[in-house]
Amino acid sequence: MAEVRPAGPADVRGIAAVYAPWVRDTVVSFEDVPPSADEMAARVGAALRCLVAVDGREVLGYACATPHRARAAYRWSVDVAVYLAPQARRRGLGRALYERLLTDLRDDGLVTAYAGITLPNAASVGLHEAMGFTQVARFPHVGFKHGAWHDVGWWARPLVDRLPVPPSGG
Ligand SMILES: CC(C)(COP(=O)(O)OP(=O)(O)OC[C@H]1O[C@@H](n2cnc3c(N)ncnc32)[C@H](O)[C@@H]1OP(=O)(O)O)[C@@H](O)C(=O)NCCC(=O)NCCS
């Protein structure tokens, strides 16, 4: 029975192992070289939030939120991403990871979550739309990998019912 919980240092090797085939064998990720466990530890440490779906100590999947962009006015916006081990797909884990992640991000005071999806990707589009994301943009031929140009679509999901007025200084 899988459990969703915050990622810790003991999970980074498993997170790197889940991510590696999507980097190596697909255009889902635009990276060329799978990050090492040390590099993944740095990324998890720098993320706003990272969750893992685990069965015992085995990492089956993960979802992380990172700042959308660095400049100050963007600080209520986050990018989210989710990856599962191939054999762990279609068991509700993507949904479980995102339900917890989006709730945590809302509780953190964040306002909008964004996801960039290399197209086509029926599973990712299906998950994001099932979680309330809607498509807001499509960047044509924005990346070249594995011998072809690829479009990336952007999906957005409000985390709040109405836009807050941030405290002064914003
Ligand atoms: C995208 C991904 C995370 C989905 O996770 P998952 O655990 O398989 O999805 P779930 O079982 O939680 O499904 C939740 C919903 O997503 C949608 N969905 C999931 N897989 C789908 C598929 N292959 N085709 C269409 N819709 C799909 C469905 O609406 C589903 O609801 P349902 O089960 O009631 O039909 C998983 O396929 C994956 O890791 N893919 C490779 C990495 C990737 O593309 N990550 C996203 C990068 S942008």
The ligand as an ORCA input file, in Angstrom:
! r2SCAN-3c Opt
* xyz 0 1
  C       1.604     11.642    -15.857
  C       1.657     10.663    -14.706
  C       2.357     11.312    -13.510
  C       0.210     10.282    -14.316
  O       0.237      9.602    -13.069
  P      -0.673      8.315    -12.765
  O      -0.431      7.905    -11.361
  O      -0.465      7.292    -13.814
  O      -2.136      8.907    -12.890
  P      -3.375      8.489    -11.973
  O      -3.502      7.006    -11.951
  O      -3.310      9.201    -10.659
  O      -4.588      9.075    -12.839
  C      -5.246     10.295    -12.482
  C      -5.978     10.806    -13.710
  O      -5.037     11.211    -14.714
  C      -5.542     10.906    -16.004
  N      -4.652      9.945    -16.655
  C      -3.662      9.221    -16.106
  N      -3.041      8.474    -17.040
  C      -3.645      8.755    -18.201
  C      -3.449      8.289    -19.537
  N      -2.477      7.400    -19.841
  N      -4.217      8.818    -20.510
  C      -5.191      9.714    -20.231
  N      -5.441     10.174    -18.955
  C      -4.663      9.690    -17.976
  C      -6.931     10.319    -15.806
  O      -7.867     11.386    -15.819
  C      -6.830      9.743    -14.406
  O      -8.064      9.639    -13.768
  P      -8.827      8.203    -13.821
  O      -7.879      7.196    -13.254
  O     -10.029      8.446    -12.957
  O      -9.124      7.965    -15.264
  C       2.408      9.339    -15.107
  O       1.805      8.822    -16.270
  C       3.888      9.564    -15.393
  O       4.695      9.533    -14.480
  N       4.228      9.775    -16.679
  C       5.617      9.972    -17.098
  C       6.225     11.242    -16.558
  C       5.425     12.452    -16.981
  O       4.959     12.567    -18.110
  N       5.304     13.380    -16.026
  C       4.647     14.638    -16.280
  C       5.662     15.608    -16.783
  S       4.841     17.089    -17.388
*
